[in-house]
Amino acid sequence: MAKKIRVGIVFGGRSGEHEVSLLSAASILQAIDRRTFDVVPIGINKAGHWLTSGAAQGLLEGSGTAQGGGNEPGPTPKKLRAGDPAATPGARVLAEGQPALLAPEPADSATSALVRGGVAALDSHAALGSQSLDVVFPVLHGTFGEDGTIQGLFELAGIAYVGSGVLGSSAGMDKDVMKRLFAQARLPIVPHVTLLRAEWESAPRKAIAQVEAALKYPVFVKPANLGSSVGITKAHNRKELGPALTEAARYDRKLVVEQGVGGKKAKAREFEVAVLGNDDPQASVVGEIIPGKEFYDYEAKYLSEGSVPVIPAKLSKAETKQIREMAVAAFRACDLAGLARVDFLMEPDGKRRIYLNEVNTMPGFTSISMYPKLWEATGISYKELITRLIELALERHAEKSRTIYSRE
C-alpha cells in the first residue's frame, strides 16, 4: 500500500476574512480523500497563535476553549450563508489559545531553514510530535495568508504548499500592483486612482479633487490589500466619497478608487472564472453573479440571501472565449500558480465591453463557493479538485527543487 501524503491544512489567521477561512477549511477537511492523504489541521487564531492538530480541530468543531484550557466553549460567530450546510454550524471563531507551534516541520528537515521548536516546550496540544508534513494547504484568505507572507515562511522552510508563490500572492493581493501588471499585459481594466492613506488624511480636499478629475461617479473605494469585499464602499457623489475613503483607510495604507462600470443608470454584470494549473493553466466555464444588493459586497457574499450564481453564464460563444482567455492571461500576468478566481465586469449597454476586475489567489473554498462550483460545472468534483491542487503543489515544489541557489 502506498504511503499516504501528509497534508497540513492551515486555517483561521489574523485577517478580516478569518471566519470565511474557517468555513473553507471545515469543508475541505470533510471532503478530502482520506485514503490518499493523512490530514493535520493547523489553526491560527486572531492573535496569531498557531494551534496544532487536536486543539485546532476541537476549536474548529466548536469544542475548543477560550484560553486553551478547561471545557467551556468559546463564543459562536454568525453563521455564514456561504458555508457548507454540514460544516457551518461547527465553524466557529478560533478563540484565544496558547501558542503551540512556531512553524510546521518540513518533509525534508535536513534542508530546512526553519526547525520546529523544542517539543518539551510545547503543551499537550502539540499533536504533530516529530512527524513531518509533505505539503501544506494554506486555506487562509486575506492579510497574512494570501499576500505572500506565509508563503515566504513555507519557502524558507522548504515545504511544498498549495497556491501561488510569494510574488504571485503579493501581486494578487495588492489591487494597485495587480492593475499595473494587467496594464502591462494590455488587459482591459477600468479607470482608477490610487491614493495613500497619508495623502487622504493630510490633504483630503486635494485627494477628492484628484479622484474627481480622473473619474466619474459612481466610484468604488477599496483597500488595496484585502479580500471578500471587506472595506469596499460604492460612492455615488462627493458627500459619500469622503466616508468611503475613511472606511477603506481602516484596512490598508493604500486605497484604490475605481470608476463604476455602467455609470449612474445601470449596474455592471459580474462574471467569475476559476483557473487551475501551474505553467499550463486552464480556465473553467464562466459563471455570473447577480448580487442581491447594489454590488457583491461581504454581506451579499456571506451573510444575506438573494445573490444568485448563474453557471454557466448566459453569454455568446465569442464573449465566453474572450473571458476565459483573459482569465488565463491575468493568471500569467501575476505569475500565479495552483489556483485563482478571476473576476470580470461587463458594461450593461449594447457595446457589452468586458473589463478585468481582479484575481483572487485563495478564493472561498466551501463546497458551494464559486471556485469549486465552477470546476464542478466544468467536470471536476470538489474532492477531485482538492486532490489536484495538492498534486499541483507537489509538482511545483519538485520543479523548484531543480533550481540551484549557489555555485557549489
Backbone hydrogen bonds, N-H to C=O, Kabsch-Sander energy under -0.5 kcal/mol:
donor,donor_aa,acceptor,acceptor_aa,energy
5,I,36,T,-2.3
7,V,5,I,-0.7
7,V,38,D,-2.6
8,G,135,V,-2.4
9,I,7,V,-0.6
9,I,40,V,-2.2
10,V,8,G,-0.8
10,V,137,F,-1.8
11,F,42,I,-2.1
12,G,139,V,-0.5
13,G,11,F,-0.7
13,G,44,I,-2.9
18,H,15,S,-1.2
21,S,17,E,-2.1
22,L,18,H,-1.7
23,L,19,E,-1.7
24,S,20,V,-2.3
25,A,21,S,-2.8
26,A,22,L,-2.5
27,S,23,L,-2.0
28,I,24,S,-2.3
29,L,25,A,-3.0
30,Q,26,A,-1.4
31,A,27,S,-1.7
32,I,28,I,-2.6
34,R,32,I,-1.0
36,T,33,D,-1.0
37,F,33,D,-2.2
38,D,5,I,-2.7
39,V,37,F,-0.6
40,V,7,V,-3.0
42,I,9,I,-3.1
43,G,51,L,-2.8
44,I,11,F,-2.2
45,N,49,H,-2.3
46,K,94,L,-0.7
48,G,45,N,-2.1
51,L,43,G,-3.7
55,A,52,T,-1.2
55,A,125,H,-0.5
56,A,52,T,-1.8
57,Q,53,S,-3.1
58,G,54,G,-2.6
59,L,55,A,-2.3
60,L,56,A,-2.2
61,E,57,Q,-2.0
62,G,58,G,-0.5
62,G,59,L,-0.8
63,S,58,G,-3.2
64,G,58,G,-0.8
66,A,72,E,-0.7
67,Q,69,G,-0.5
81,R,302,Y,-3.7
82,A,302,Y,-0.5
83,G,80,L,-1.9
87,A,84,D,-1.6
88,T,84,D,-3.0
90,G,87,A,-1.0
91,A,87,A,-1.0
91,A,88,T,-1.1
92,R,60,L,-0.5
92,R,90,G,-1.1
100,A,50,W,-2.8
101,L,50,W,-0.6
109,S,107,A,-0.7
111,T,108,D,-1.4
112,S,109,S,-0.9
113,A,156,L,-1.4
121,A,118,G,-1.2
122,L,119,V,-1.5
126,A,123,D,-1.9
127,A,125,H,-2.4
129,G,126,A,-0.6
131,Q,128,L,-1.8
133,L,105,E,-1.7
134,D,6,R,-2.3
135,V,6,R,-1.6
136,V,160,A,-2.3
137,F,8,G,-3.3
139,V,10,V,-2.2
139,V,137,F,-1.3
140,L,138,P,-1.8
145,G,142,G,-1.7
146,E,142,G,-2.9
152,G,148,G,-1.6
153,L,149,T,-1.3
154,F,150,I,-2.1
155,E,151,Q,-2.3
156,L,152,G,-2.4
157,A,153,L,-1.9
158,G,154,F,-0.8
158,G,155,E,-0.8
159,I,154,F,-2.4
160,A,134,D,-0.6
162,V,136,V,-2.4
169,S,165,G,-2.6
170,S,166,V,-2.3
171,A,167,L,-2.9
172,G,168,G,-2.6
173,M,169,S,-1.0
174,D,170,S,-1.9
175,K,173,M,-0.9
175,K,224,A,-2.5
178,M,174,D,-3.0
179,K,175,K,-1.7
180,R,176,D,-1.6
181,L,177,V,-2.1
182,F,178,M,-2.3
183,A,179,K,-2.6
184,Q,180,R,-2.2
185,A,181,L,-1.8
186,R,183,A,-1.6
187,L,182,F,-2.6
193,V,257,V,-2.5
195,L,255,L,-2.9
197,R,253,R,-3.6
200,W,196,L,-2.1
201,E,197,R,-2.7
202,S,198,A,-2.2
203,A,199,E,-2.0
207,A,203,A,-2.1
208,I,204,P,-2.5
209,A,205,R,-2.4
210,Q,206,K,-2.1
211,V,207,A,-2.0
212,E,208,I,-2.7
213,A,209,A,-1.8
214,A,210,Q,-1.0
214,A,211,V,-0.6
215,L,211,V,-2.5
219,V,235,A,-2.6
220,F,258,E,-2.9
221,V,219,V,-0.5
221,V,233,T,-2.9
222,K,220,F,-0.5
222,K,256,V,-2.9
224,A,254,K,-2.9
226,L,173,M,-0.6
226,L,224,A,-0.6
230,V,227,G,-2.0
232,I,229,S,-1.3
233,T,221,V,-1.9
235,A,219,V,-3.1
235,A,233,T,-0.6
236,H,234,K,-0.5
240,E,237,N,-0.5
241,L,237,N,-1.4
242,G,238,R,-1.3
244,A,240,E,-1.6
245,L,241,L,-2.4
246,T,242,G,-2.2
247,E,243,P,-2.4
248,A,244,A,-2.4
249,A,245,L,-2.1
250,R,246,T,-0.6
250,R,247,E,-1.1
251,Y,248,A,-1.6
252,D,248,A,-0.9
255,L,195,L,-3.6
256,V,222,K,-2.8
257,V,193,V,-3.2
258,E,220,F,-2.8
258,E,256,V,-0.5
259,Q,191,P,-2.6
260,G,216,K,-0.5
260,G,218,P,-2.7
263,G,260,G,-1.0
265,K,262,G,-0.5
266,A,262,G,-1.0
268,A,261,V,-0.6
269,R,346,M,-2.2
270,E,289,I,-0.7
271,F,344,F,-2.1
272,E,287,G,-2.8
273,V,342,V,-2.3
274,A,285,V,-0.5
275,V,340,A,-3.2
276,L,282,Q,-2.4
277,G,338,G,-2.2
282,Q,276,L,-2.9
284,S,274,A,-2.5
285,V,374,L,-0.6
287,G,272,E,-2.8
288,E,310,V,-2.5
289,I,270,E,-2.6
290,I,288,E,-0.5
290,I,308,V,-2.7
297,D,295,F,-2.0
298,Y,229,S,-0.7
301,K,297,D,-2.1
302,Y,298,Y,-2.6
303,L,298,Y,-0.5
303,L,299,E,-1.9
304,S,299,E,-2.7
308,V,290,I,-2.6
310,V,288,E,-3.2
311,I,309,P,-0.6
313,A,286,V,-2.9
315,L,313,A,-1.4
320,T,316,S,-2.6
321,K,317,K,-2.4
322,Q,318,A,-2.2
323,I,319,E,-2.5
324,R,320,T,-2.3
325,E,321,K,-2.2
326,M,322,Q,-2.4
327,A,323,I,-2.1
328,V,324,R,-1.8
329,A,325,E,-2.2
330,A,326,M,-2.5
331,F,327,A,-2.1
332,R,328,V,-2.2
333,A,329,A,-2.4
334,C,330,A,-1.6
335,D,332,R,-1.4
336,L,331,F,-2.5
338,G,277,G,-1.6
339,L,337,A,-1.9
340,A,275,V,-1.6
341,R,360,N,-2.3
342,V,273,V,-3.2
343,D,358,E,-3.1
344,F,271,F,-2.9
345,L,355,Y,-2.6
346,M,269,R,-2.2
347,E,353,R,-2.7
352,R,349,D,-0.9
355,Y,345,L,-3.4
356,L,188,P,-3.3
357,N,343,D,-2.8
358,E,343,D,-1.1
360,N,341,R,-2.2
369,S,366,T,-1.7
373,K,369,S,-2.1
374,L,370,M,-2.8
375,W,371,Y,-1.6
376,E,372,P,-2.5
377,A,373,K,-2.1
378,T,374,L,-0.8
379,G,375,W,-1.2
379,G,376,E,-0.5
380,I,375,W,-3.0
381,S,379,G,-0.5
385,L,381,S,-2.4
386,I,382,Y,-2.0
387,T,383,K,-1.9
388,R,384,E,-2.6
389,L,385,L,-2.2
390,I,386,I,-1.8
391,E,387,T,-2.4
392,L,388,R,-2.5
393,A,389,L,-1.9
394,L,390,I,-2.1
395,E,391,E,-2.5
396,R,392,L,-2.5
397,H,393,A,-2.1
398,A,394,L,-2.3
399,E,395,E,-2.3
400,K,396,R,-2.4
401,S,397,H,-1.5
402,R,399,E,-1.2
403,T,400,K,-1.8
